Amino acid sequence: MDKMELKELIKQELVEVTRDKSDHQLIHDVYYNFSDGVYGLLDMTTDKEYGKDAYVKKTFRSAKKLVMDLEMHLNKNYKGWD
Protein backbone atom coordinates (compact mmCIF):
# COMPACT_ATOMS: atom_id res chain seq x y z
CA MET A 1 0.00 0.00 0.00
CA ASP A 2 1.49 3.31 -1.02
CA LYS A 3 1.04 6.70 0.60
CA MET A 4 -1.86 7.79 -1.66
CA GLU A 5 -3.81 4.57 -1.01
CA LEU A 6 -3.30 4.99 2.72
CA LYS A 7 -4.53 8.60 2.60
CA GLU A 8 -7.61 7.54 0.64
CA LEU A 9 -8.36 4.74 3.12
CA ILE A 10 -8.07 7.15 6.06
CA LYS A 11 -10.30 9.66 4.28
CA GLN A 12 -12.98 7.00 3.67
CA GLU A 13 -12.85 5.85 7.29
CA LEU A 14 -13.23 9.42 8.55
CA VAL A 15 -16.28 9.90 6.32
CA GLU A 16 -17.85 6.73 7.74
CA VAL A 17 -17.16 7.65 11.35
CA THR A 18 -18.42 11.20 10.86
CA ARG A 19 -21.56 10.04 9.07
CA ASP A 20 -22.48 7.65 11.88
CA LYS A 21 -22.16 10.36 14.51
CA SER A 22 -23.87 13.09 12.54
CA ASP A 23 -27.14 11.14 12.20
CA HIS A 24 -28.16 12.05 15.72
CA GLN A 25 -25.75 14.92 16.40
CA LEU A 26 -28.47 17.59 16.22
CA ILE A 27 -30.70 15.69 18.67
CA HIS A 28 -27.72 15.14 20.96
CA ASP A 29 -26.66 18.80 20.94
CA VAL A 30 -30.16 20.20 21.47
CA TYR A 31 -30.94 17.74 24.27
CA TYR A 32 -27.76 18.54 26.19
CA ASN A 33 -28.18 22.29 25.75
CA PHE A 34 -31.71 22.02 27.09
CA SER A 35 -30.60 19.77 29.94
CA ASP A 36 -27.80 22.16 30.89
CA GLY A 37 -30.32 25.01 31.05
CA VAL A 38 -32.65 23.02 33.25
CA TYR A 39 -29.87 22.11 35.64
CA GLY A 40 -28.95 25.80 35.68
CA LEU A 41 -32.31 26.25 37.37
CA LEU A 42 -31.18 23.75 39.99
CA ASP A 43 -28.27 26.04 40.74
CA MET A 44 -30.79 28.83 41.29
CA THR A 45 -32.67 26.73 43.86
CA THR A 46 -29.54 26.49 46.00
CA ASP A 47 -28.68 30.19 45.67
CA LYS A 48 -29.22 32.46 48.67
CA GLU A 49 -31.36 34.90 46.73
CA TYR A 50 -33.47 32.46 44.70
CA GLY A 51 -33.29 29.41 46.94
CA LYS A 52 -36.44 30.26 48.85
CA ASP A 53 -38.45 31.13 45.75
CA ALA A 54 -41.15 28.46 45.45
CA TYR A 55 -41.83 29.37 41.81
CA VAL A 56 -38.21 28.72 40.82
CA LYS A 57 -38.27 25.35 42.59
CA LYS A 58 -41.57 24.40 40.95
CA THR A 59 -40.27 25.45 37.54
CA PHE A 60 -37.14 23.34 38.01
CA ARG A 61 -39.21 20.27 38.93
CA SER A 62 -41.43 20.75 35.87
CA ALA A 63 -38.46 21.29 33.56
CA LYS A 64 -36.62 18.29 35.02
CA LYS A 65 -39.67 16.13 34.30
CA LEU A 66 -39.60 17.36 30.70
CA VAL A 67 -35.92 16.43 30.40
CA MET A 68 -36.59 12.96 31.78
CA ASP A 69 -39.60 12.43 29.50
CA LEU A 70 -37.63 13.63 26.49
CA GLU A 71 -34.72 11.33 27.31
CA MET A 72 -37.06 8.33 27.63
CA HIS A 73 -38.63 9.22 24.27
CA LEU A 74 -35.26 9.59 22.58
CA ASN A 75 -33.99 6.32 24.03
CA LYS A 76 -37.10 4.53 22.80
CA ASN A 77 -37.32 6.06 19.31
CA TYR A 78 -33.77 7.08 18.35
CA LYS A 79 -31.37 4.29 19.26
CA GLY A 80 -27.82 5.54 19.56
CA TRP A 81 -28.72 9.23 19.79
CA ASP A 82 -26.61 9.66 22.89
C-alpha positions as CSV (number, residue, x, y, z in Angstrom):
1,M,0.0,0.0,0.0
2,D,1.5,3.3,-1.0
3,K,1.0,6.7,0.6
4,M,-1.9,7.8,-1.7
5,E,-3.8,4.6,-1.0
6,L,-3.3,5.0,2.7
7,K,-4.5,8.6,2.6
8,E,-7.6,7.5,0.6
9,L,-8.4,4.7,3.1
10,I,-8.1,7.1,6.1
11,K,-10.3,9.7,4.3
12,Q,-13.0,7.0,3.7
13,E,-12.8,5.8,7.3
14,L,-13.2,9.4,8.5
15,V,-16.3,9.9,6.3
16,E,-17.9,6.7,7.7
17,V,-17.2,7.6,11.4
18,T,-18.4,11.2,10.9
19,R,-21.6,10.0,9.1
20,D,-22.5,7.6,11.9
21,K,-22.2,10.4,14.5
22,S,-23.9,13.1,12.5
23,D,-27.1,11.1,12.2
24,H,-28.2,12.1,15.7
25,Q,-25.8,14.9,16.4
26,L,-28.5,17.6,16.2
27,I,-30.7,15.7,18.7
28,H,-27.7,15.1,21.0
29,D,-26.7,18.8,20.9
30,V,-30.2,20.2,21.5
31,Y,-30.9,17.7,24.3
32,Y,-27.8,18.5,26.2
33,N,-28.2,22.3,25.7
34,F,-31.7,22.0,27.1
35,S,-30.6,19.8,29.9
36,D,-27.8,22.2,30.9
37,G,-30.3,25.0,31.0
38,V,-32.7,23.0,33.3
39,Y,-29.9,22.1,35.6
40,G,-28.9,25.8,35.7
41,L,-32.3,26.2,37.4
42,L,-31.2,23.7,40.0
43,D,-28.3,26.0,40.7
44,M,-30.8,28.8,41.3
45,T,-32.7,26.7,43.9
46,T,-29.5,26.5,46.0
47,D,-28.7,30.2,45.7
48,K,-29.2,32.5,48.7
49,E,-31.4,34.9,46.7
50,Y,-33.5,32.5,44.7
51,G,-33.3,29.4,46.9
52,K,-36.4,30.3,48.8
53,D,-38.4,31.1,45.8
54,A,-41.2,28.5,45.4
55,Y,-41.8,29.4,41.8
56,V,-38.2,28.7,40.8
57,K,-38.3,25.4,42.6
58,K,-41.6,24.4,40.9
59,T,-40.3,25.5,37.5
60,F,-37.1,23.3,38.0
61,R,-39.2,20.3,38.9
62,S,-41.4,20.7,35.9
63,A,-38.5,21.3,33.6
64,K,-36.6,18.3,35.0
65,K,-39.7,16.1,34.3
66,L,-39.6,17.4,30.7
67,V,-35.9,16.4,30.4
68,M,-36.6,13.0,31.8
69,D,-39.6,12.4,29.5
70,L,-37.6,13.6,26.5
71,E,-34.7,11.3,27.3
72,M,-37.1,8.3,27.6
73,H,-38.6,9.2,24.3
74,L,-35.3,9.6,22.6
75,N,-34.0,6.3,24.0
76,K,-37.1,4.5,22.8
77,N,-37.3,6.1,19.3
78,Y,-33.8,7.1,18.3
79,K,-31.4,4.3,19.3
80,G,-27.8,5.5,19.6
81,W,-28.7,9.2,19.8
82,D,-26.6,9.7,22.9
